[in-house]
């Protein structure tokens, strides 16, 4: 019988629903900025603020943390360049979602294969929702002639990714609640999100 996967935070062990809350928030954060999410988790674990399950111990390696911080620095600027940010986000469809799914998979390695698969699919789906909404919002804002709105939106996404990751390690239920509210809004706006993304990339798909 598989033991319930667990993570220890500041001396308190989080299992079951608390672990679910953590993964929901971290998956959403990864969909916004995967490098910020990985760097935050790695730094918190490396400084003993939390103890990750065995499957995620690689995140505490300084090389992984340094690489995540370096890539976060690159994304910080690349994601704020109008027009270029659309291609950057399109490319990261193949980075943010798989990494979020992989984090969920490794964090639940002690669960049954069925539950681990469910966690993996859920992590990827939540990251996809965040990533898709981010991309659609960027498509809507990019045509704006002034650069402030694009910069502010990107900075807000970066901040939210770090904040959600940190909050999930302290108050996983609160973090999951915030993500649930975002997901409800995303579901309501799903039609607009799909239409906006499709319209933006249709010229490239038809060429």
Secondary structure by P-SEA (a helix, b strand, c coil): cccccccccccccccaaaaaaaaaaaaaaaaacaaaaaaaaaaaaaaccccccccccccccaaaaaaaaaaaaaaacccccaaaaaaaaaaacccaaaaaaaaaaaaaccccaaaaaaaaaaaaaaaaaaaaaaaaaaaaccccccaaaaaaaaaaaaaaaaaaaaaaaccaaaaaaaaaaaaaaaaaaaaaaaaaaaaaacccccc
